[in-house]
């Protein structure tokens, strides 16, 4: 375990924030993401609320459910720190009410540079930079309105699926949900021809300055009982809610790595989650105990293992 972590961390380098300049957020699009992950249980798809924040050049696609979960965990943390003020051996226990794990990957798309940067959190933030996919869209004459937003139809073969997308002709951004991009307008809705993966339009929101609950580094502000204000860095939990702010920017504390090295870390985590967490805590100079409880199952209910025989990305068949 230690050897794997040491190798992966040694080959990774700190990401420079200057590599990609922050872009002003101009629109926030909500989607309902539905994915039939197990074709033997089509009546039990994964359903999740997602968010796309986009500007003229950059966009970030993330889980809205994950952001709300992070805000709730911040509140739990603040309450526990407040109650344990003065305790030299602080114990933190966070509870999640979500029945399924939200999407952990965040996708940053930079249109001018034609780059896709995937952010994933395995205790620390990791960034994998790749060229953005070039999608061969065929723009059709069909039009449709989504909640008053005029859209035009486009189709493409991408990642093993036949996609249908509706893009807003009057919103000239090249971004869209997940890895879908490259149309002359914001992608409002998209789905594959089998309706196994759907990004359904759930609303267009105004961009407002978010409340300053966290800073760019992910530190949570804590108000002590005596009125003093401090901060604590929550390692291992993605509490940075800067996606809700006025800028689109990469986290400054992230580590740039390769897909191969990140896969090694994920394999080590999956093989021994507790050992992985302890090793990461030790590597970051942290001491103490950490435990995260999932929402309790109904009495007598067995644990359900989610099978994924139908990933979003499929092998292209000739």
Secondary structure, 3 states (H helix, E strand, C coil): CHHHHHHHHHHCEECCHHHCCCEECCEEEEEEEEECCCCCCCCCCEEEEEEEEECCCEEEEEEHHHHHHHHHHHHHHHHHHHHCCCCCCCEEEEECCCCCCCCCCEEEEECCCCEEEEEEECCCEEEEEEECCCCCCEEEEEEEEECCEEEEEEEEEECCEEEEEEEECCCCCCCCCCCCCCCCCEEEEEEECCCCEEEEEEEEECCCCCCCCECCCCEEEEECCCCCEEEEECCCCCCCCHHHCCEECCCCCCEEECHHHHHHHHHHHHHCHHHHHHHHHHHCCCCCEEEEECCCCCCCCCCCCCCCCCCCCCCCCC
